[in-house]
Amino acid sequence: MSQTAALMDPKVATGKFVDGLTADTRLQEALPAIVRNRAATVLQLIRPVLHDGESANVEGVKDIEHVHQLRVATRRFAAAMTLVEMLVPETPHEKLDREIKLLRRLGGKARDLDVQIRSLERLLLNPEQTHDVSQILQQFQLRRAAMQDRLERRLPLNELRLERRVRKYLEQLQADLESRPAPRESQPVDPASPPEVPAALVTSHPLPPAPPVGEADHRTFQACIVPAIQQCLSALWLAAPAADADFSLDKLSAPTLHQVRIVCKQFRYLAELGEPVLPQSFWDGLYPQLQQIQDALGEVQDSVAAVEGLTETCPAFEDDEIDGEQYAHGLMAVLKVYSGQAEAARHELAKLWPPFATTGFREPLTHMLDQLSAAESSQSANEN
């Protein structure tokens, strides 16, 4: 099967995990399989977003999960590219990385509107909600319909460009794995502009050395994925507030939580690539905690974004049919509700964070990864 055909094969896009990988799979086979899987998932989720616009009814313009699933798929793809960048840094990734970020940002604007609309619809269902927010809801629905038109214009081009760049990326990656060229000169890192994903900069857990120039890369998947996960976990704790005796709600500021959320997602999606290696105890006990903390971070971010969205981008009411005074009262009521939700979400996160950052998640996972790393080192020593 050609790479182009593989990208469009439904069997290639398997969702959270990558089928066919084992701990002993050679890196030469594992990395291309991971990239194909993540790319196929993104490409196959573009079409449902386009079909969301088939309804002529503004209120029923879309299934909001389609955009959300597409954005999750782009983040999983970004985590796969981060893994490749860590293990095969000579493979050029900048163009493909820009394409994925562009697609995610485009979907992000639609997702923000989806969250706003869902929140406003819930407020209208609340019998205690005395202020009329239907006019505000209508404005956001109209914006979302306009955004759908933009998606339908842009996504087909994004789809074609993404498929072409993935194909070229895979060809270069395969060539680099089969006979590694001389590494590119490393570029200095600007400390004033930290990367969105700092995992590759953390060196407390060194990756296994690449083979000499001109030799094929025969490292196993387990030998590479465990230290990569360790590095990304270290990056999470560098970005996160310490759960020490001085921990307080004040440490959970919006900018801090935004950065923690970014790295937490990156860690989760990288850990999912380690499914063939991580023991079942991780998926039964630790992974649900990771999902819980990510959901809590999402609740805070959604509430903060909702307040900012209403405050900064509320449409002007020039339509004669809109009651300006009623509209203003509705805005104040909605802002009050959103502010209360944001504070409640921060308090819930403050309860979850200390155990997550110590004995509930961090310490047992660190121990688990150290054991896997030690077992791999012992096996490699015995083989040699």
Summary of the structure (lengths in Angstrom):
residues: 384
radius of gyration: 23.1
end to end distance: 36.6
largest distance: 81.2
contacts: 1163
relative contact order: 0.11
helix: 71%
strand: 1%
